[in-house]
Amino acid sequence: MVNELVQSDLKTIKLLFRGKVRDVYDLEDKLLIVATDRISAFDYILPTPVTGKGKILTRMSVFWFHKLAGVVENHLIETDAAKYPEQLREYEEQLEGRSMLVKKARRINVECVVRGYLAGSAWKEYQKTGTVCGIALPSGMKESQKIENPIFTPALKSMSGHDINVSEQEVINNEGYEIAKFLKDTSLELYSTARDYADTKGLILADTKFEFGILEGKTAPILIDEVLTPDSSRYWEKDKYAVGQSQESFDKQFVRDYLESIKWDKQPPVPSLPEEIVKKTLEKYEEAYKRLIGK
């Protein structure tokens, strides 16, 4: 089996695009998403892969797609590479465990972010303005404090990699009222469902993001891309949670902290990661997977 994959190489299949982590291939009526072991931070892909990360991300997304199927339709078709179309058979070893065959949907250009706790960029903004993405929150809140009614803070996807926070009205202007309402209501319901499940596993789901698309000939959006992985979500340890400070996250925080510690200016050239940082990062991803899924 292939233990590390920095870049997929399906020579006979049309590559649609490479994201920071995922390579997406066009099968005409379907798409193939391959989760590599690339890792990004501060909008840059780092030169050091985290071996096995792509498989963990894929398994977590698949788990959540099944778990949330009662809330909204999603794009997942198949994850068993042995059952993929004949044209993919020669790549079975490369694809097994880190790929998804999915429905081909037109991506809606909105990052649907839901925040249930005051952390990260939201905390930084709140300290300055008392708002998060323009939404006023009660005064006197502390870092990592729970937001009693989770908030929907959409962003527009940008080709530069830097998503742009926008108001709900701007989403309405771009996508229409019905689609905008669906995105908000569904995102909040998905977050609530996932948060309650994570709570039973001793984890806090502080915030996350969802993406949606529309199938040809349909009007209602479906859930696409990845869902509720440590790459797209902030998970905290429930037993260690304390208001008024930053929390340990089950994600690539080790990577961010390391890059900050070496005073990287967040401009090329992008530094490599020491083996110890890679190891600790993978352990966090594995722990989140085991805690949520129990395997």
Secondary structure, DSSP 8 states (H G I E B T S, - for coil): -----SS---TTSEEEEE-SSEEEEE-SSEEEEEE-S--EETTEE-SS--TTHHHHHHHHHHHHHHHTTTTS-B-EEE--GGGS-GGGGGGHHHHTTTEEEEE-EEE-SEEEEEEEE--HHHHHHHHHHSEETTEE--TT--TT-EEEEEEE--EE--TTS--EE--HHHHHHHH-HHHHHHHHHHHHHHHHHHHHHHHHTTEEEEEEEEEEEEETT--S-EEES--S-TTTEEEEEGGG--TTS---BSSTHHHHHHHHHTT--SSSS-----HHHHHHHHHHHHHHHHHHH--
